Amino acid sequence: MQGQAQQQAYDRGITIFSPDGRLYQVEYAREAVKRGTASIGVRAADGVVLVADKRARSSLMEPASVEKIHKADDHVGVASAGHVADARKLIDFARRQAQVNRLRYGEAIGIETLTKDITDHIQQYTQVGGARPFGVALVVGGIENGEPRLFETDPSGTPYEWKALSVGSNRTDIREYLEEHYSEDLSTDEAVALALEALAEVNDEGLRPEGVGVGTVTVDDETFHERSTAEKEAILEEHGLLAEDEPDEDDAADADAADADAADADAADADSAEDDASGDAEESGADADEE
């Protein structure tokens, strides 16, 4: 009992290390990230690609209200996995940092600098009592000095640079696919296709244009662009990743009615055949009596 009480004490306090040097609240924040829908980042030779799974929980929800990909500055895009509310707070912080850098130094903020500003802010919430860590991981991608850069932020406040990565649910499976198919000389369009193919690998239902988010930043214009629904549909169709349309309710009702009519017809045929068989049996019986 005493050991359980001590475990709970380490579990509840973000400022208290466990005897083996762990911060349990940070680990729980990582679990919150794993429960979020996946976001993927791929660094191409001429740009950076961000892809996010933004499927709506209900057909009544507006797809545009699902926030997974954000523009932090003209040359920077961010994708998130985990608690959306936490992600929005960090996105707002990143935008302020980018604006301050432009006003103070007259130039765009570096991708690495911006990522470390975000992770410094995240880290503060791992050592302050009365607060909790951010339950979200960000994929930060953009162009710095003419070169594409791609970073990940962790709930502990640690930044990592990647060539290709995935955060959120099915992270391991998506990363294995990326490791197998990634190449450093990919173009931006090829990187978009790779990220969508990796996402489709863990989605048995296929992909729909309104259920994915795609953002790119290229070296040519150094401007973040989020692809429209029509563009996403064309890309998915080109690579054979577009989910098949489900039948309309009217079509399904007509199909059910046709099946019911066919079943009734089969039953009528069976009854008719049974009556014929009964008649033949009666005639045979009558012939036998006459004999």
Beta strands, then each sheet from edge to edge (+ up, - down):
strand 1: 39-43
strand 2: 47-53
strand 3: 69-73
strand 4: 76-82
strand 5: 136-144
strand 6: 147-153
strand 7: 159-161
strand 8: 164-167
strand 9: 212-218
strand 10: 224-226
sheet 1: 8+ 1- 2+ 9- 10+
sheet 2: 3+ 4- 5+ 6- 7+
end
